[in-house]
Amino acid sequence: MKPYKILVTEALGPEGLAFLRQHAEVDAYDLLPPEDLPGLMDGYDAVIIRSAHRLTRDIMAGHPRLKVVARAGAGVDNVDLDAATELGLAVINAPGANAIAAAEHTFGLMLAVMRNILLGDQHVREGGWNRQAYLGQELYGKRLGIIGLGRVGRNVARIAHGFRMTVTAYDPYLTDDIFRAHNVTRVTSLEALLPDIDILTIHTPKSGPKLGLDLLSRLPRGAVVINAARGGLIDEDALATLMESGHIQGAGLDVFSSEPPPKTLKLFQFPHVVMTPHLGGSTHEALAEVGVMTARGVIDALNGLTPPNIVNVPIPDIEHDQLHALDYAAQVAGRVFATLNPVPGHHLVLTLSGDIAGSVAPWMRQAVLAAVLQERVDDRVNTVNALIKAEEQGIRLLVEEDGADSGEPTLKLRWEGQPDTETVLTLRQGTPVFKVLAGIPMEIPWPERALITRHQDAPGVVGKVGTLVGQYDINIGDLHLGRTRQGDRALMVLTLDTSPPPALLNAIRALPGIQDVYVFEE
């Protein structure tokens, strides 16, 4: 029996569904009636929506089995992110999967407006052949202005260069390096962008700048406006006013404030406005990629991994394999640290060193906190809600970087002011290797199954533990010992081939000198 059950509320595409069905039981709908969704939430580990449904706090709350919600698309406007984060639900989307499709559709609208393609088509169908009446304009040499230089905006810039257009963009969230890498001139305000372009195209989320009459009026007379991003970014009444006055020559719209747009929409009366029904990201290729990217993210999240397309965790810009290796290292380090140091402090200190990108720190902070808290909080706690749960527990995590930017990636954890709690883990070719456990130097490649004893360093302790393990017919694959100094605190780590039963653990605890016994299994 497959361990997970997933609800898909809208058509996801055969490739995405096939991937999901390799790992889970899937109930998939071409279009689940939105009113039916609340009553189904209890029975699933993950729910995947597209545009027809909204996941509000009321819909997501109160379902202990639910762990992941996903939107098969670039945005998550119809998911309450704050509520999902508080509930510890991973939110997955598919950023960039349809970037090429959206960029190409942008140019489809642009060409349709500039070259009178739809009007010409209608004219020919009606028996006409008046070429002079439908003369258009070339894109060659035109000044293109882009609002939002994300994945779609960058693809638009790439295509524009093929038309020999000059490209200027406004995006306050990106570095100058991004603009240079894509051969785009940067401006620092909309007021600087709008007066000096022939064509404006928008590629921001719904939270992007809103263009009303004042801003749109700053475009030069005869400009063209394209929106294949989000409805509501352009004031449609203001656009109609400027079309009526002839200030704006034409527009291409794939998205609207209300979808479908009402029949009273003023823009319908203008022949040089080309409109499509939110087709920007909808190609066979894009839908396949969206489905697969969403499905992979959902399964990763259900398996306790950090997918690169999780929305409500600050994912660093690093390779997927490196992300998973660091994620596993954070889980192991945090869990072992919390178990060996059951009496907590208030300030947890995480030191990062070696070959770890600076962008990793915010995410690593949450990942380590989640692993530590999982050992002491009964409620659901994970990387998503770790900061909220830590605040409830009165715990703060301080992140330090020791300045060493070469060598093996290394994590050091300790309660502030308690050096004997320090745990040091190094990633060696992707494998976690402990260098220090509870303040005791050791060298342990972390196994799938480990038994740790905390004991007083004394003759015979190791032999007695080994004898007991053998009496339960359990093989010891490896053994590591460490101590602060002779006769003082000591740790022993045994790699076991099979799980130790509770009776064996109790027998070990009863041995003279044994202070505690811990078992770790993946």
C-alpha positions as CSV (number, residue, x, y, z in Angstrom):
1,M,0.0,0.0,0.0
2,K,1.4,3.4,-0.9
3,P,2.0,5.6,2.1
4,Y,0.4,8.9,0.9
5,K,-2.9,10.0,-0.5
6,I,-3.1,13.1,-2.8
7,L,-6.0,15.1,-4.1
8,V,-5.7,16.8,-7.5
9,T,-8.6,19.3,-8.0
10,E,-7.9,20.3,-11.6
11,A,-6.3,18.8,-14.7
12,L,-2.6,18.4,-14.0
13,G,-1.4,16.6,-17.1
14,P,-0.5,13.0,-17.6
15,E,3.2,13.4,-16.9
16,G,2.6,14.9,-13.4
17,L,-0.1,12.4,-12.5
18,A,2.1,9.5,-13.6
19,F,4.9,10.7,-11.3
20,L,2.5,11.2,-8.4
21,R,1.0,7.7,-8.9
22,Q,4.4,6.1,-8.6
23,H,4.6,7.3,-5.0
24,A,1.0,7.8,-3.7
25,E,-2.7,7.0,-4.1
26,V,-4.1,9.8,-6.3
27,D,-7.7,11.1,-6.7
28,A,-7.6,13.4,-9.7
29,Y,-10.4,15.6,-11.1
30,D,-10.5,17.6,-14.4
31,L,-12.3,20.2,-12.3
32,L,-13.6,19.5,-8.8
33,P,-16.5,21.8,-7.9
34,P,-15.0,24.4,-5.5
35,E,-17.8,23.9,-3.0
36,D,-16.8,20.2,-2.7
37,L,-13.2,20.9,-1.7
38,P,-13.7,21.7,2.1
39,G,-15.4,18.4,2.7
40,L,-12.6,16.4,1.1
41,M,-9.6,17.9,2.9
42,D,-9.6,15.4,5.8
43,G,-8.6,12.4,3.8
44,Y,-5.4,13.6,2.1
45,D,-1.7,14.2,2.8
46,A,-1.5,16.7,0.0
47,V,-3.9,18.8,-2.1
48,I,-2.9,20.2,-5.5
49,I,-5.0,23.1,-7.0
50,R,-4.6,25.4,-10.0
51,S,-6.7,28.5,-10.5
52,A,-10.3,27.5,-9.8
53,H,-9.9,26.9,-6.1
54,R,-8.8,29.0,-3.1
55,L,-7.1,27.5,0.0
56,T,-8.1,29.7,2.9
57,R,-7.3,29.4,6.5
58,D,-10.7,27.9,7.2
59,I,-10.3,25.3,4.5
60,M,-6.7,24.3,5.5
61,A,-7.1,24.2,9.3
62,G,-8.2,21.2,11.3
63,H,-6.8,18.4,9.1
64,P,-4.0,16.6,11.0
65,R,-3.2,14.4,8.0
66,L,-2.7,17.3,5.6
67,K,1.0,18.2,5.2
68,V,1.4,19.8,1.8
69,V,-0.7,22.2,-0.4
70,A,0.4,23.0,-3.9
71,R,-0.6,25.2,-6.8
72,A,0.3,23.9,-10.2
73,G,1.5,27.2,-11.6
74,A,3.8,30.1,-11.0
75,G,1.9,32.1,-8.4
76,V,0.2,31.3,-5.1
77,D,-2.2,34.1,-5.0
78,N,-5.1,31.8,-4.1
79,V,-3.3,30.2,-1.1
80,D,-3.3,31.9,2.3
81,L,0.5,31.7,2.9
82,D,0.4,33.0,6.4
83,A,-2.1,30.5,7.5
84,A,-0.3,27.6,5.8
85,T,3.0,28.6,7.5
86,E,1.3,28.8,10.9
87,L,-0.2,25.3,10.3
88,G,3.2,23.9,9.2
89,L,2.0,23.2,5.7
90,A,4.5,23.2,3.0
91,V,3.3,25.3,0.0
92,I,4.6,24.2,-3.4
93,N,4.3,25.8,-6.8
94,A,6.0,25.6,-10.2
95,P,8.0,28.8,-10.7
96,G,9.5,29.2,-14.1
97,A,8.0,26.0,-15.5
98,N,5.8,28.1,-17.9
99,A,8.2,31.0,-18.2
100,I,9.0,30.3,-21.9
101,A,5.3,29.9,-22.7
102,A,4.4,33.1,-21.0
103,A,7.2,35.0,-22.7
104,E,6.3,33.6,-26.2
105,H,2.6,34.5,-25.6
106,T,3.7,38.1,-24.7
107,F,5.3,38.4,-28.1
108,G,2.2,36.8,-29.7
109,L,0.1,39.6,-28.3
110,M,2.7,42.1,-29.2
111,L,2.8,41.0,-32.8
112,A,-0.9,40.7,-33.0
113,V,-1.4,44.3,-31.9
114,M,1.5,45.8,-33.9
115,R,0.9,44.0,-37.1
116,N,-3.0,44.0,-37.0
117,I,-3.0,40.2,-37.3
118,L,-6.5,39.7,-35.9
119,L,-8.0,42.5,-37.8
120,G,-6.4,41.3,-41.0
121,D,-7.6,37.8,-40.5
122,Q,-11.2,39.0,-40.0
123,H,-10.9,41.2,-43.1
124,V,-9.8,38.3,-45.3
125,R,-12.5,36.0,-44.0
126,E,-15.0,38.7,-44.9
127,G,-13.7,38.7,-48.5
128,G,-11.5,41.8,-48.3
129,W,-8.0,42.4,-49.5
130,N,-7.2,46.0,-48.5
131,R,-3.5,45.7,-47.5
132,Q,-3.1,49.5,-47.0
133,A,-5.8,49.6,-44.4
134,Y,-3.9,47.1,-42.2
135,L,-0.3,48.4,-42.3
136,G,1.4,47.7,-39.0
137,Q,4.7,48.5,-37.3
138,E,7.9,46.4,-36.9
139,L,9.3,45.4,-33.6
140,Y,12.8,46.0,-35.0
141,G,14.4,48.9,-33.2
142,K,11.5,49.6,-30.9
143,R,12.1,50.5,-27.2
144,L,10.7,47.7,-24.9
145,G,10.1,48.4,-21.3
146,I,9.7,45.5,-18.9
147,I,8.3,45.7,-15.3
148,G,9.6,42.7,-13.5
149,L,12.8,41.0,-14.6
150,G,12.1,37.5,-13.1
151,R,12.0,34.3,-15.1
152,V,9.4,35.4,-17.6
153,G,10.8,38.9,-17.9
154,R,14.3,37.6,-18.6
155,N,12.9,35.3,-21.4
156,V,11.0,38.3,-22.8
157,A,14.3,40.3,-22.9
158,R,16.1,37.4,-24.6
159,I,13.4,37.2,-27.3
160,A,13.4,41.0,-27.7
161,H,17.1,41.0,-28.4
162,G,16.4,38.7,-31.3
163,F,14.1,41.3,-32.8
164,R,16.9,43.9,-32.3
165,M,14.8,45.8,-29.7
166,T,16.4,47.9,-27.0
167,V,15.4,46.7,-23.6
168,T,15.0,48.7,-20.4
169,A,13.5,47.2,-17.2
170,Y,12.4,48.2,-13.7
171,D,12.8,45.7,-10.9
172,P,13.9,47.0,-7.5
173,Y,14.5,43.5,-6.0
174,L,17.3,42.4,-8.3
175,T,21.0,43.2,-8.4
176,D,22.8,45.1,-11.1
177,D,24.5,41.8,-12.1
178,I,21.2,40.3,-13.3
179,F,20.5,43.3,-15.6
180,R,24.1,43.1,-17.0
181,A,23.9,39.4,-17.5
182,H,20.7,39.8,-19.6
183,N,21.9,42.9,-21.5
184,V,19.1,45.0,-20.0
185,T,19.3,48.7,-19.1
186,R,18.2,49.3,-15.5
187,V,16.0,52.2,-14.3
188,T,15.2,52.8,-10.7
189,S,11.6,54.0,-11.0
190,L,8.5,53.6,-13.1
191,E,8.6,57.4,-13.7
192,A,12.0,56.9,-15.4
193,L,10.9,53.9,-17.4
194,L,7.6,54.9,-18.9
195,P,8.3,58.0,-20.9
196,D,11.2,56.5,-22.9
197,I,9.6,53.3,-24.3
198,D,7.4,52.3,-27.2
199,I,6.0,49.1,-25.8
200,L,5.4,48.2,-22.1
201,T,5.1,44.7,-20.8
202,I,4.5,43.6,-17.3
203,H,5.8,40.4,-15.6
204,T,5.3,40.8,-11.8
205,P,3.2,38.9,-9.3
206,K,-0.1,40.3,-8.1
207,S,1.8,42.3,-5.5
208,G,3.6,44.3,-8.2
209,P,3.0,48.0,-9.0
210,K,-0.5,49.0,-10.1
211,L,-0.7,51.1,-13.2
212,G,-3.5,53.7,-13.1
213,L,-4.2,56.8,-15.2
214,D,-1.3,58.8,-13.8
215,L,1.4,56.2,-14.7
216,L,-0.1,55.1,-18.0
217,S,-0.3,58.7,-19.1
218,R,3.5,58.9,-18.8
219,L,3.8,56.6,-21.7
220,P,4.6,58.4,-25.0
221,R,1.7,58.9,-27.4
222,G,1.3,55.8,-29.6
223,A,2.6,53.4,-27.1
224,V,1.5,49.7,-26.8
225,V,0.7,48.0,-23.5
226,I,0.9,44.2,-22.9
227,N,-0.1,42.3,-19.8
228,A,0.2,38.6,-19.7
229,A,1.1,38.5,-15.9
230,R,-1.7,39.1,-13.5
231,G,-5.1,40.7,-13.7
232,G,-5.5,44.0,-11.7
233,L,-2.0,45.3,-12.5
234,I,-3.5,47.6,-15.0
235,D,-6.5,49.8,-14.4
236,E,-8.7,48.7,-17.3
237,D,-10.9,51.8,-17.2
238,A,-7.8,54.1,-17.3
239,L,-6.4,52.1,-20.2
240,A,-9.8,52.5,-22.0
241,T,-9.7,56.2,-21.4
242,L,-6.2,56.5,-23.0
243,M,-7.2,54.3,-25.9
244,E,-10.2,56.5,-26.6
245,S,-8.1,59.6,-26.6
246,G,-5.6,58.0,-28.9
247,H,-2.7,58.4,-26.4
248,I,-2.2,54.6,-26.3
249,Q,-2.3,52.9,-29.7
250,G,-3.1,49.4,-28.7
251,A,-3.0,46.7,-26.0
252,G,-2.7,43.0,-25.6
253,L,-4.3,41.5,-22.6
254,D,-4.2,37.9,-21.4
255,V,-5.4,38.6,-17.8
256,F,-8.1,40.7,-16.3
257,S,-9.2,42.1,-13.0
258,S,-12.2,39.8,-13.2
259,E,-12.0,36.6,-15.2
260,P,-13.8,36.1,-17.5
261,P,-14.1,39.9,-18.0
262,P,-17.7,41.3,-17.8
263,K,-19.5,42.1,-21.1
264,T,-19.5,45.7,-20.0
265,L,-15.7,46.0,-20.2
266,K,-15.0,49.2,-22.0
267,L,-11.9,47.7,-23.8
268,F,-14.2,45.5,-25.9
269,Q,-15.0,48.5,-28.1
270,F,-11.5,49.1,-29.3
271,P,-10.4,47.0,-32.4
272,H,-6.7,47.5,-31.5
273,V,-7.1,45.6,-28.2
274,V,-6.2,41.9,-28.5
275,M,-7.6,39.7,-25.7
276,T,-7.0,36.1,-24.8
277,P,-8.4,33.9,-22.0
278,H,-5.4,33.6,-19.7
279,L,-3.4,31.5,-22.1
280,G,0.0,32.8,-21.2
281,G,1.4,29.8,-19.4
282,S,-0.9,27.3,-21.2
283,T,1.0,25.2,-23.7
284,H,1.3,21.4,-23.9
285,E,5.0,21.7,-23.0
286,A,4.4,24.1,-20.2
287,L,1.6,22.2,-18.6
288,A,3.7,19.0,-18.7
289,E,6.6,20.8,-17.0
290,V,4.3,22.5,-14.5
291,G,2.7,19.1,-13.6
292,V,6.1,17.3,-13.2
293,M,7.7,20.2,-11.2
294,T,4.7,20.4,-8.9
295,A,4.5,16.6,-8.4
296,R,8.2,16.3,-7.6
297,G,8.0,19.1,-5.0
298,V,4.9,17.6,-3.4
299,I,6.5,14.1,-3.0
300,D,9.8,15.6,-1.8
301,A,7.9,17.6,0.9
302,L,5.9,14.5,2.0
303,N,9.2,12.6,2.3
304,G,10.6,15.2,4.7
305,L,12.9,16.8,2.1
306,T,13.1,20.5,1.2
307,P,12.0,20.9,-2.4
308,P,13.6,23.8,-4.3
309,N,10.0,25.0,-5.3
310,I,8.7,25.4,-1.7
311,V,7.3,28.9,-1.3
312,N,7.1,29.5,2.4
313,V,10.7,28.6,3.2
314,P,13.7,30.8,2.2
315,I,15.3,28.4,-0.2
316,P,18.9,29.3,-1.2
317,D,20.0,29.5,-4.8
318,I,22.1,26.3,-4.9
319,E,22.1,23.1,-6.8
320,H,19.4,20.6,-6.0
321,D,21.8,17.8,-4.8
322,Q,23.6,20.2,-2.5
323,L,20.3,21.4,-1.1
324,H,19.3,17.9,-0.2
325,A,22.7,17.1,1.3
326,L,22.6,20.2,3.5
327,D,19.0,19.5,4.4
328,Y,19.8,16.0,5.6
329,A,22.9,17.3,7.5
330,A,20.7,19.9,9.2
331,Q,18.1,17.2,10.2
332,V,20.8,14.8,11.6
333,A,22.7,17.5,13.4
334,G,19.7,19.1,15.0
335,R,18.1,15.8,16.0
336,V,21.3,14.4,17.5
337,F,22.1,17.7,19.3
338,A,18.6,17.9,20.8
339,T,18.7,14.3,22.0
340,L,22.1,14.5,23.6
341,N,21.3,17.9,25.2
342,P,17.8,17.4,26.6
343,V,18.0,20.3,29.0
344,P,17.7,23.3,26.7
345,G,19.1,26.8,26.9
346,H,17.4,29.9,25.5
347,H,20.0,30.8,22.8
348,L,21.1,28.2,20.3
349,V,24.2,29.1,18.3
350,L,24.7,27.7,14.8
351,T,28.1,28.4,13.2
352,L,28.5,27.7,9.5
353,S,31.9,27.4,7.8
354,G,33.5,25.9,4.8
355,D,32.0,25.7,1.3
356,I,28.5,26.9,2.2
357,A,26.9,29.8,0.1
358,G,26.0,32.9,2.1
359,S,22.4,32.6,0.9
360,V,22.1,29.3,2.9
361,A,22.0,30.9,6.3
362,P,18.3,31.9,6.5
363,W,17.0,28.5,5.3
364,M,19.6,26.6,7.4
365,R,18.4,28.5,10.5
366,Q,14.9,27.2,10.0
367,A,16.0,23.7,9.1
368,V,18.2,23.2,12.2
369,L,15.5,24.8,14.5
370,A,12.9,22.4,13.1
371,A,15.2,19.4,13.7
372,V,15.9,20.5,17.3
373,L,12.3,21.2,18.1
374,Q,11.0,18.0,16.7
375,E,12.6,16.2,19.6
376,R,10.8,18.3,22.2
377,V,7.5,19.6,20.7
378,D,4.4,17.4,20.4
379,D,2.8,19.6,17.7
380,R,3.7,19.4,14.1
381,V,7.0,21.3,13.6
382,N,9.0,21.5,10.4
383,T,11.1,24.0,8.4
384,V,7.9,25.9,7.5
385,N,6.8,26.8,11.0
386,A,10.1,26.4,12.9
387,L,10.4,30.1,13.7
388,I,6.9,30.3,15.0
389,K,7.3,27.2,17.2
390,A,10.7,28.4,18.5
391,E,9.2,31.7,19.6
392,E,6.5,29.7,21.4
393,Q,9.3,27.7,23.2
394,G,11.3,30.8,24.1
395,I,14.2,29.7,21.9
396,R,16.3,31.9,19.6
397,L,18.9,30.7,17.2
398,L,21.9,32.8,16.4
399,V,23.7,32.2,13.1
400,E,27.4,32.9,12.8
401,E,29.7,32.5,9.9
402,D,33.3,31.9,10.8
403,G,34.7,33.4,7.6
404,A,36.2,30.2,6.2
405,D,34.8,29.9,2.7
406,S,36.7,26.8,1.6
407,G,36.9,23.3,2.8
408,E,34.1,20.8,3.8
409,P,30.8,22.4,4.7
410,T,30.6,22.4,8.5
411,L,27.8,23.0,11.0
412,K,28.5,23.7,14.7
413,L,25.7,23.7,17.2
414,R,25.8,24.7,20.9
415,W,23.7,26.2,23.6
416,E,25.2,29.6,24.3
417,G,27.6,29.5,27.3
418,Q,27.6,25.7,27.4
419,P,30.7,24.4,25.5
420,D,30.1,20.8,26.6
421,T,26.9,20.8,24.4
422,E,28.8,21.5,21.2
423,T,28.1,19.3,18.2
424,V,30.1,19.6,15.0
425,L,29.1,17.9,11.7
426,T,30.9,18.0,8.4
427,L,29.6,17.1,5.0
428,R,32.2,14.8,3.4
429,Q,31.2,14.0,-0.2
430,G,27.6,14.4,0.8
431,T,27.9,12.2,3.8
432,P,27.4,13.6,7.3
433,V,30.4,13.0,9.5
434,F,30.4,14.0,13.2
435,K,33.6,15.6,14.5
436,V,32.3,16.4,18.0
437,L,29.3,15.0,19.9
438,A,28.2,16.7,23.1
439,G,31.6,18.4,23.5
440,I,33.5,15.1,22.9
441,P,35.8,14.9,19.9
442,M,34.9,11.9,17.6
443,E,35.1,10.9,13.9
444,I,31.9,9.2,12.9
445,P,30.4,8.8,9.4
446,W,26.7,8.9,10.4
447,P,25.0,5.5,9.8
448,E,21.4,4.6,9.1
449,R,21.0,3.1,12.5
450,A,23.0,4.1,15.6
451,L,22.9,3.3,19.3
452,I,24.6,5.8,21.6
453,T,25.6,5.4,25.2
454,R,26.5,8.2,27.5
455,H,28.6,6.7,30.3
456,Q,31.4,7.2,32.7
457,D,34.8,6.2,31.2
458,A,35.7,3.0,33.1
459,P,37.1,-0.5,32.4
460,G,34.5,-3.1,31.2
461,V,31.7,-0.8,30.1
462,V,32.3,-1.3,26.4
463,G,32.6,-5.0,26.7
464,K,29.4,-5.3,28.7
465,V,27.4,-3.3,26.2
466,G,28.7,-5.4,23.3
467,T,27.9,-8.6,25.1
468,L,24.3,-7.6,25.7
469,V,23.9,-6.6,22.1
470,G,25.2,-9.9,21.0
471,Q,22.8,-11.7,23.3
472,Y,19.9,-10.2,21.4
473,D,21.4,-11.5,18.2
474,I,22.2,-8.1,16.8
475,N,25.3,-7.5,14.8
476,I,27.6,-4.5,15.4
477,G,28.8,-3.0,12.2
478,D,31.1,-0.4,13.6
479,L,32.0,1.1,17.0
480,H,33.3,4.6,17.9
481,L,34.5,5.8,21.3
482,G,35.2,9.2,22.6
483,R,35.9,10.8,26.0
484,T,36.8,14.2,27.5
485,R,39.7,12.6,29.5
486,Q,40.4,9.4,31.3
487,G,37.8,8.5,33.8
488,D,35.5,11.4,32.8
489,R,32.5,11.7,30.4
490,A,32.4,9.3,27.6
491,L,30.3,8.4,24.5
492,M,30.0,5.2,22.5
493,V,28.4,5.0,19.1
494,L,27.5,1.5,17.8
495,T,26.3,1.0,14.2
496,L,23.7,-1.8,14.3
497,D,22.4,-4.0,11.5
498,T,18.9,-4.3,13.0
499,S,16.7,-2.3,15.4
500,P,17.3,-2.9,19.1
501,P,14.2,-3.9,21.1
502,P,13.2,-1.9,24.2
503,A,14.2,-4.8,26.4
504,L,17.8,-4.5,25.2
505,L,17.9,-0.7,25.8
506,N,16.6,-1.2,29.3
507,A,19.2,-3.9,30.0
508,I,21.9,-1.5,28.8
509,R,20.6,1.3,31.0
510,A,20.8,-1.0,34.0
511,L,24.5,-1.6,33.6
512,P,26.8,0.2,36.1
513,G,28.2,3.5,34.8
514,I,25.6,3.9,32.0
515,Q,23.9,7.2,32.2
516,D,21.7,7.0,29.2
517,V,21.0,5.2,25.9
518,Y,19.7,6.7,22.7
519,V,18.7,5.1,19.4
520,F,18.7,6.9,16.0
521,E,17.1,5.4,12.9
522,E,16.3,7.0,9.5
